[in-house]
Amino acid sequence: MASLILEDGATFRGLLFGADVSVSGEVVFQTGMVGYPEALTDPSYRGQLLTLTYPLVGNYGVPKDEDGEFGLSKVGSCVPVTLERGILRGCRVVLVRSCVSACWGLQWFESSRIFATALIIGELSEDPSHWSSAKSLDQWLKEQGVPGLQGVDTRSLTKKIREKGTMLGKLVVDGTPAETVPFDNPDERNLVQEVSIKVWLPDPGGDLYTRRFLSCPFCEDPFSSFGPQEPRVFNPSGGVRITVVDCGIKYNQIRCLAQRGARVTLVPWDYPLDSAEFDGLFVSNGPGDPQLCQATISNLRKVVSVEHPKPLFGICLGHQLLSLVIGSKTYKMKSVQIPHVL
């Protein structure tokens, strides 16, 4: 057993699954019916306790992570499926059969690991069934060191967050004194720095090479398996050169660009940008407060202030950073709810 304790004192009891560890962070909710592997591995959830509103989670298990196109997590396959539905015509129900192509798991994972701090759900499916399932959700969370809490009234929790606004919370395992688990506000840290790709760059003071953010206690490189001595290039034979500023990139964003013939160069959040090195610049999604990314804002401002600026575009946090570049202001929404469509 374990408890979810909110900063206002509200407590939600439930059954612990996944890792046997107490954690804290910001409590948020997501309304998707499917896609928990993608959501959990989205770097945008760094430092957050993710609540899923759909009542049953884990019924299709967790697929095996395999390398696919461009060295990214494998794209799922499309299979023909026959659908049957009843249509009421007059006083009769007519059975209609139609054959469609259903794509299961178009994207296995959005990064190399789980970034959410914890998972809060209504009910856990303990007997997953799907052709791609390699393990249960419970097993995956254990492997990743992430706790989960089931049996929670997620409807009540979601309504509370929606009405009162974003709240800090902590998942405390029974037997652990609640006071020993402090509330952690992830917005006080530069979360983008924590999740962004790391590269080796020349030391400004000499010929030595130093790895960026090595002193950051939270830093774990989502692309560490690539051995990043330099910015990571995807589809090197591509035509249009797109530089991607990694503020918490999702695999599918890289894939979508590369599949359209672009040569994608992935660089860290504070990488010095040179307009001569790209045809277009993309700023990714990411976690936390964009105003803490002053290095990114400064670098972007330099490339937009040249006489003939190259095209720039972004998504989510990237949009906010571009807004700050041109002098706009950003503020945090009352409740952090990430719709499934995003």
SEKOL-802236 format. One record per residue (C-alpha): residue in three letters; z, y, x. Coordinates in steps of 0.5 Angstrom, whole numbers, plus 500, padded with zeros to 3 digits. Last residue first. Layout:
<recs>
ALAZYX
...
</recs>
This chain:
<recs>
LEU443533499
VAL441529493
HIS448526492
PRO452532491
ILE457534496
GLN463537493
VAL467542497
SER471546492
LYS472554492
MET466555497
LYS467557504
TYR464564506
THR458566509
LYS456573511
SER449576513
GLY447579519
ILE440576521
VAL443571525
LEU449570520
SER444567515
LEU440563520
LEU447560521
GLN448559514
HIS441555513
GLY443551519
LEU450549516
CYS445546510
ILE438545513
GLY434549518
PHE428553519
LEU425557525
PRO418559526
LYS416562533
PRO418569534
HIS412574537
GLU416580540
VAL422576541
SER428578537
VAL428571533
VAL429567540
LYS435571542
ARG438571535
LEU438564535
ASN442563542
SER447568540
ILE448564533
THR449558537
ALA454560542
GLN458564536
CYS458557533
LEU465558530
GLN462562524
PRO459556522
ASP465553519
GLY466546519
PRO461540519
GLY453540521
ASN446540518
SER441541523
VAL437548526
PHE430547527
LEU425551531
GLY418551531
ASP412551537
PHE417549542
GLU418550550
ALA416558550
SER421560545
ASP426558550
LEU433556547
PRO440556552
TYR443549549
ASP450551545
TRP449546539
PRO446541543
VAL439539544
LEU434534540
THR427535542
VAL422532537
ARG415531538
ALA412532531
GLY407527528
ARG409527521
GLN413521522
ALA417525528
LEU420530523
CYS422525518
ARG425521523
ILE429527526
GLN432529519
ASN433521517
TYR438520523
LYS443526521
ILE444532526
GLY451534526
CYS450541530
ASP444539533
VAL439544535
VAL432541534
THR426543538
ILE419541535
ARG413541539
VAL407540534
GLY403534537
GLY407528538
SER406523544
PRO414524546
ASN416521539
PHE423523540
VAL426527546
ARG433527548
PRO435533552
GLU437531559
GLN442526562
PRO443523555
GLY445515556
PHE441513550
SER448509548
SER451516547
PHE447519542
PRO453520537
ASP457523543
GLU464523542
CYS468529543
PHE475530540
PRO479531546
CYS474536549
SER474536556
LEU468533557
PHE465538553
ARG458539557
ARG457534563
THR457537569
TYR451537574
LEU452539581
ASP446544584
GLY451550584
GLY455555580
PRO451555574
ASP452547574
PRO445544572
LEU446541565
TRP447534563
VAL447533556
LYS452532550
ILE449531542
SER453535537
VAL459532534
GLU465535537
GLN462542538
VAL460542531
LEU467541529
ASN469548532
ARG477547530
GLU481551525
ASP476548519
PRO479541521
ASN486543518
ASP490537519
PHE497536515
PRO502533519
VAL503526519
THR511525522
GLU513528516
ALA510522511
PRO515517515
THR510511516
GLY513505513
ASP507505507
VAL501508510
VAL500515509
LEU493518508
LYS494526509
GLY491532505
LEU488539505
MET486542499
THR479545497
GLY480548490
LYS484548484
GLU480546479
ARG475542483
ILE480539487
LYS484537481
LYS478534477
THR476530483
LEU483527484
SER484526476
ARG477522476
THR479519483
ASP485515480
VAL486511486
GLY486504486
GLN483504493
LEU485507499
GLY481507506
PRO483507513
VAL478508519
GLY478504525
GLN471503526
GLU472495526
LYS477496520
LEU472500516
TRP466495517
GLN471489515
ASP473493508
LEU466495507
SER464488507
LYS459485512
ALA452483514
SER449485507
SER441486507
TRP440481501
HIS445484497
SER452481494
PRO459484496
ASP465480494
GLU471484495
SER468490491
LEU473496492
GLU476500486
GLY477507485
ILE476510492
ILE478514498
LEU475513504
ALA478516511
THR476521517
ALA469521515
PHE465520522
ILE463513521
ARG459511527
SER452511530
SER449516526
GLU445517519
PHE446510517
TRP442504514
GLN436509511
LEU431507506
GLY437502504
TRP433498498
CYS426501496
ALA424499489
SER417498488
VAL415497481
CYS413492476
SER414493469
ARG416489463
VAL417491456
LEU422487451
VAL420490444
VAL426491439
ARG425491432
CYS427496426
GLY422501428
ARG420501435
LEU426501439
ILE425499446
GLY428494451
ARG428494458
GLU426489463
LEU424491471
THR420487475
VAL422488483
PRO417489488
VAL420490495
CYS420496499
SER424495506
GLY429499509
VAL429504515
LYS432501522
SER437506525
LEU433510530
GLY429508536
PHE423512534
GLU422507528
GLY427502528
ASP434499531
GLU438495527
ASP445496524
LYS446490520
PRO447492512
VAL454494509
GLY456491503
TYR452491496
ASN458492492
GLY462496496
VAL464502491
LEU466501484
PRO469507480
TYR463512482
THR467518484
LEU467517492
THR473521495
LEU472523503
LEU478525507
GLN475530512
GLY475531519
ARG468530520
TYR464529514
SER458533516
PRO457528521
ASP454523516
THR456516518
LEU460515511
ALA455518507
GLU450514509
PRO454507509
TYR456510502
GLY449511499
VAL450509492
MET453512485
GLY453519489
THR458524486
GLN462526493
PHE469529494
VAL473532499
VAL480532501
GLU481536508
GLY484532514
SER490527515
VAL490520518
SER495514517
VAL493507520
ASP492500518
ALA484500518
GLY480498512
PHE484497506
LEU490500503
LEU492499496
GLY494506492
ARG498511490
PHE496518489
THR501524491
ALA501531489
GLY506535494
ASP501542494
GLU498540501
LEU496533498
ILE499526499
LEU495520499
SER499514499
ALA499507502
MET500500500
</recs>
